[in-house]
């Protein structure tokens, strides 16, 4: 009999970036749907579910598509909570969308801290003839925020490279989560030992 997989963990992943960078289509093709050339701006946040397996463990990933419009950004912040992985997306043919990543990364850091697992996607590489942001610039930015980087085209590529990218991020998250748990256990043991040292010791009665 084959070894059954243990209960899958649920992990929330959010995609952030300006309106029109292709967040919706990235999620669409990665979850088996078609690319939509006439995609309109997202006006409310939704999610799609995808499962990944690592060894005998299965993970259910909730990919959240968020609002990029500046006037609605306060609504996007509501979905930061409980996120384990954040993916920042920009359009390589739109320099402004890349520069705005500074806002998104700063906003995430202020809302949920800097310990979250991060990725950066330079999307729409099929528009290379209109490139305004080089791959090197994207890689450099990703490195500066300790994030993994992917050059991608939701329109012309199959989802294989995105799935590999997502698996890499998932492994990073698992390792980071394990390290945090190990460090927490170490701190808890240290505090327990320190507290025990502070407890008054009963004096032993001397024998007559």
N, C-alpha and C positions, 0 to 999 in steps of 0.2 A: 504493500500500500504506500502511495506517495505521501510524503510529509505535508500536512495541510498548512496553509499560510495562517499566521496569527492575525488577530483582529487588526484592521488597517487603521492607521493614524490619519486624522484629518488636519490639513495644513492650509491656512489661508495665505494666498499670494495676491498682491495687488499690482496692477500695471498703472504707472503714472506718467504723465507727459501732456503736452499741449494738445488741444483739439486738432484732429486731422493728421496726427502722426501715424495712425494705423493700429492703435491698440486693439480695437474691436476685431479687425481682420486677422491679427496675429492669434487672438484667442479662437476665432472661428476656424481657421485652418488647422490649428493644433488639436482641435476637438472634433475633427472630421467633417466640418461644414465647408461650404464653398466661399471663395474670395468674392467680395461684393464691390464692384467698381463704383457703384453709386452709393456707397456708405455715407450716411449723414452723421452729423455730430451727435455724440452720446449726450443725452440730457438727463439720464438717471443711471445709477450704478446697478449693474447686474453681474451675475457670475455664471461660469460654466464649470463643470466637474470633469476631471480627468484623473485616471489612476496610473500610478507608476509602481513598479516592483523593484526592490533592492534586496537581493538574496531571498530569504524566506519572508520578508516583511513587505506588506503592501501599504501604499500611501494614497489617500484620496486628496487630491489637490483641488482647492476651490480657486479658480482664476477669476479675479474680480476686475471687471472693465469699469474704469472710473471716468468721471467728468473732467474734461480738460479746459473747458471754457472759463476764462478768468472771472466772469461775473458769478459763476456757480461753484467756485473753489471751496467755499466754506462747507458745502454739502459733501465734497470729496473727503474732507478731513474726518467726517463721521465714520469712514470705512477704514481708517488707519488702525483702529483698535483691534488687538488680537492678531494682527498680521505677523507672519513669521518670515516672509520673503517679500521684498519689494523689487520690481523691475521698472527702471526708468527708460522711457522710449522717446527717441527723437527721429526726425525725418532728415536723412542726409542731404536732401535738396532744400532744406529750410534752416538756415543758420540760426534764426531766432528760436526755433524749437530746441536747438541744442543749447543755446545760451540760457534758456529758461530752466534747464535742468538744475542750475544753481539754486533756483527758487525751490524746486521740488525736493532736492536733497536736504536743503536747510529746513524745510517745513517738516519733513519726516523726522529729522534729527530732533527738532523741537517737540514734536508730538509723541514720538515713541522711543527716542534715544538712538544711539549710534551702533548698538549691538545687533541690529537686525541684519539678516543676510541680504546682500544687494546684488543686482545685476543691471547691466546697461545694454540696450539694443539700439543699434543704428539701423533703422528700418528704411525700406524703399531703395535698396541698392540697385534695383532695376532702373532707377533714374540716375545712374552714374554720370551720364552726359550733362546733368544739371547739378552735379555734386558741389555742395557748399561747405561740407564738413568731411574732412578726410578720415580714413580708417584710423590713421595714427592719432588724430585729435580725439577720436572717440575712445581709443584704447588708453590714451594718456589720462583722460577724464575718469574713466572707470578705475584705473590704477590709483588715482588720487583719492577716491572714496572707498577703496578696498572692495571693488566690485568685479564680477566677471563680465566679459564683454562679448557681444555677438553682432556681427554684420549680417543683415538679414533682408529678405524681401518676402513679405506675406503674399505678394502677387505671383512671383515667378519661381519660388522655391517650394519644395515639399516640406512637410513639418519635421523631417528627420533632424535637421540641425537645431531647431528650436527644442525638440524633445531631449536631445543630448545636453543642450544648454540647461534645460530645466532639471535634468537629472544631476548635473554638476552642482547646481544651486542647492538641490535637495540634500546631496551628500554634505555640502558645506554646512547647511543648517543642522543636520543630524549631528555632525562632529562638534559644532559650536554648542548645540544644546547639551550634548553629553559632557563637554568640558565645563559648562556652566553648572550642570548637576553635580559633577565631581567636585568642583570648587565650593559649591554650596555645602556638600557633605563634609568637606574638609573644614570649612569655617564653622559648621555646626559642632563638629567634634572638638575643635579648638576652644570654642566658647564654653562647651560643656566641661572640658578639662579645667579651664580657667575658673569657672563657677565653682567647681569642686574644690579647687585650691583655696577659694575664698571662704568656704564653709568652716565654721569653728570646729576644731577637733576636740572631742571629749578627752579630758585628762584621765589617765589610767590611775586607779588607786594603787598606792604602794602597799606591798605586802608587809605585814608587821612581823 
